[in-house]
Amino acid sequence: MKTSHYLFAIVFSMLAVAQLTSCNDDPDTEFMYVMKSQYASDYLKESPRFSKFTQIVTRSKMMDLLGTYGSYTVFAPTDDAVDKFLQGRGLSSVDELSQADCDTITFTHIIEHAYFTTDYNDGTYPVMNMLDRPLTISCDSDTLSVPGEIHLAIYINKQSRMIHEDDSVANGVVHTMDQVIGTNNFMLTDIMKTDESIKLFTNALLLTHMSDSLTKYKDENYSVGKDSIDWTNDRLIVHTGNEYDNVAYMENRYFKFTAFVPLDAMLEEKYGVTDINGLVQLAKECYDPVYPEDADITDPTDRRNSLNRFVSYHLLPFQASYYRLTAVDGPNSVLASSLFYRKMWDISCWYETLMPHSILKVSFPSGTESGLYVNRRGIQSRADQRNIKIRGSKVLTASESHMDQTSLNGVYHYIDDILSYGYHPGLKVNTQYDVMNERIRVDCAALSPDFITSGGRGHNTQVNTNINPGLYGQQSFSTQAATNPNTCLGYKAGSAANFYFTDATHIHIRPRYLPFASYEGDEVTVKGRYDLTVKLPPVPEGDWEVRFFTCVGLPSRGIVQFYIDNVPQGIPFDMRPSGRSAHIGYKSDEELGDALAITSFDKQFRYRGWMKGPSSSGFSTNNTSITQVFRQYPENLRKIIGVFHSDGKTDHYLRMQQKMESENNECSFDMIEIVPSNVYNNPDVLEDKL
């Protein structure tokens, strides 16, 4: 098993160039049918290859939808594919399918968002299909179709192959499939049980009963009534200063999970672990030195037990595919290149895990070590500014796996080393003190697992429309939902974990937009006479400073009072004045001149409770590169809120309270930094400007 898996990874990398080259091959002329003036419904009806799928879609009453304006991906099985499916069911014609069968097949093959293979070709699509199931896309090499040639084979859910892709239609894209896509009704633990290459971790998951935590799927108590997600409710058009946002709420609330799973072959090769007893000893090696008071707890279901900690630290309380774990949203990410200086900063995010009071870091460096890593430190292939380089554990892509790893309530990813929030015997580091002892920078759209699972984070990434006035184009001024394209997901009280707020508080996440001054393009908008409390990400023992990064200088902003653990932090923060106002006193590096003057101003600015924005990121007006760096933009500032002490075992909270008697002022809740004293108060090594 070990040999076959690693050989697959090697062969895959050797064939990468040949596969990519084959993407440019001229398509078979029998499939060439690109008519951008046609809707998807016309495409299906007029192509003889899809006559049976057309019958199925028509019976489901969905053909009319595919004939309207919108954005759709249609995975259309050929007549041969439908015949194979019917034969497998013991049927001879589409007429013998039940109405429920037609609905299920149709909803399985449509995503309400257009995805070309050039946009996304490895991992789980960020938007579920109309049956509310995830679909996974992956690549493999095809050496059989044309003897002596290597071609790219693209699969959905590892079984249904695209035999022609990327036919543009007026309302999306159509991909031709050689099989009907099956529906997956298994829970995460169930599909992990079928994977023979991860038996050790799966057995530990069952032994610790952490598998019980992965059985949740749908919140049966959730209801939004008239506000459900259809973006046609004029009552939910929200004014945000310069534009109006078209807000709707999730029709259903789901609980989903992500697991990072070590392969049996790796555990044997690196740690000599071949059975559950060996894994128990490895877990003790990780956690007994850091939690010696719990070393004698032998009950694996006890949350303080070392094996329980080992397993639960590999689990996240939301579902995220490979490219959704950071702001790198695809192999050729416009988002990453437009918002980050990647030679200066590895794109990273931090997440709370299912191990109590623990956090992990997910990074996507560029350069020679490009890829997705967990608990890594460094920049590209070198050490960071504090001369620390820790490789971390690499996450394998969907194409590097041998089976579909997506379930009804989550996804799992293979990793090439274990994860540990204690001592890591393979890397010879203490994760809490070697990896996490740095500035933790978290996009506010990642602070709740519901924001990620629901698709609110990164929803409808928009590039610059070059239409003025308005950030999102002239249509953003429309107060009619039907004509306003700024679709935003909203959240009711009780529907966003880690967020606690009153009924007078309105929260929605704006579409990820490259030209606006928001970190990672996302922005959580908090509006009304709000009173919001957010659970901060857990951090190791020590003193930590909390900072709030936002965009000031808009009259629609309000006055907010911050609290840490319900203790007021300074005077209320008036977000309306410009950064250059006397209230704040921003000066650019160019104005200040030399390095000494810049350092002196930064110290004075910090003493007054402010910091400039980071220099490693910004926003774009050309969709290809940073055109405005946050540090050099006077309206993007970090407000130092206060300091708290963590014992590593207690939750801490940030509270925000609107102090204006107005329903129309909002707070751009954009990004927070949680910074250890070794960084913000180190007399020997000043904090960098990144």
C-alpha positions, 0 to 999 in steps of 0.5 A: 500500500505504501509503495503504490501510493508514493509511486502514484504521486511520483508518476503524477508529478512526472506526467504533469507537463504532458497532461497540461499540454494535452489540455490545449489539444483540439477537441473532437469536432463532434463535441464542438458546440459553443454558442454563447448566445444560447442558454444551457436549455437550448444547448441540451435540446439541440444536441442529439447526444443529450436527448435522454438527459434532456428528457430527465431534466424536462421531467424534473421541471428544471429545463425552464430554469436553465433557459433563464439568466443566471450562472450554472454548471451543467454536467451533462451525461451522454445518451450512452451514459444514461443507457448504462445507468438505466441498465444498472437499474434494470430499466430499459428507458427514461420513462421507467424512472420515477419522478423522484429519480429524475429530480435526483439525477437533475439536481446532482448534475447542476451547480448554481455557479459557472465553473470552467476547468480553467477555474477549478480542476482539483478539489471539491467545488466551493458550491454544492450541487442543487441536491446540496451535495459536494462534487469533487473534480480531479485529474489523472493521466489517460494513456489508453485512449490514444496508444503512445500518447498521454492525455489529461483525464478529468473526473467528477467524484473519481468516477464520471469522466469529462469527455468534453469540457468548457462549452460556454453558454449564455448562462454558464458552462456545460461539461459532457460526461461519460457516466451519470454522476452518483449521489453520495449519502455517506457521512465522513466516518463512513467513507473513511472506513472504506479507505484501506490506506488510513485504517490506523487513524480511522480505528483511533477515530472510533476508539476515542468516539470522536467519530460521534462528533462527526455524525452531525449534519443538519440543524433541525432547529434552524429556520429563517422563513421569508428571508431564505436564500433567493436574493429576490427580497427587496426588504433585505437590500442593505445600504452600506454607505456607497452601495446596496448589498443584496442579502439573503439567508441560508435556507438550511444550516449544515454541520460539516467537517474537515479531517487531515488524515495521516496514511498508514504507510507514512505512519509505518515509514516515519514512526514505525507505527503499525497498530493502534498500540503504536499510535497510542504511544506516538500520541503520548510522545506528542502530548505527555510532555506538554500536558504532564498532568494528564499523562495517566489518563488512559480512557481514550474517550476522555478529552484530556487523553493523549490519543483523544487529543491526537485524533481531535487535533486533526479535525476542523469544525467546517468543510473546506476543499483543498483550495478553500483552506486559504485565500488561494482559490485555485491553481492559478489564483487571481485572488492570491496574485492580486492581493498578496506579495507572496515573496514576502508573505506565505498566505496563511489562516488559523483555525480552531480544531476539535481538540479543546483550546487548540489552533492550527495554521494552514499556509500556501507558500509560493515558489519551489515549495508551493502547496498546502501545508499545516503548521508551517513557518517560513516564507517560500523556501526560506526562514521567516524574519525571525530566522525560523523555518519549520516545514509542517505537514503537506496536504495532498491534492484530490488528484494525488488520492486514489478515491473520492474523499468527499462525504455528505457532511465533510471531506478528508485530506491525506497529509504526509506527516502527523499533526501535533499541538504538543511536541512533534517527534518528526519535526522536533518542535513544540508546536505551541511555542515554535509554530504559534509564537508568531503574529496570528492574522485571521480574516473575520470571514473565517472566525465562524465555521458556519461562514466557511461551510455555508460558502459565505467566505469567498462567496462570488469572487468579483474582479474589477468591473471598471464600471463607475460609479460604485465599487461593484458597478452601477447596479450596486446602487439598485434598491431592487433585489432583482437588478442588484448583483451584490449577493451576500450571505446573511446570518441570523442570531444562533446560526453562526458559531462563535458569534453571539449577537442581539436581534438588533444586530445585522451581519452579512458577508460581502462578496469577495472583491479585489479592488476594495480595501479589504483583507483577502477581499472578504468583509463581514459587515455588522450593521444596526444598533449592534452588540456583538461578541466573538469568541477569539481563536484559542492561543497558547499560554502567554500575553497576547495583544488584540488588533482590529484591521479595518477601513476608516474614513466613510460617513457610514461607519459608526462609533464602536466600543471594544471589550475583551472578556467584557472589560472595556478597552479604552474610549469608543473608536470613531471609524468615520474620520479619515486616517489623515485626520487629526483624530488619527494622524496618519503619515505615509512612509514617503512623507516621512522620508528615511528609515529612522523617521519611519521607525520613530513615527511607527513607535509614536503611532503605536503609542497612541493606539494605532498601526499602519496596515501590513505591507505584505498585502493590499488590493488591486484595480487591475486584477493582476497585481497589488496596486495599493499596499495597505501600509501606504493607504491612510484609510486601512489601519490597525487599531490596537484594542488591548491585551489579555493573558491566556492560560491555554485552557480558557476561552476569550472574547471580543465584544463590539458595541455600537454607540450611535443612536442609528440603524444605518451605521456599520462596522467593517469587521475585516481582520483581527491580529492576535500577537504574542508579547514575544513579537509586540514587546520584544526589545531585541527584535522589532516587529516587522512591517509585513 
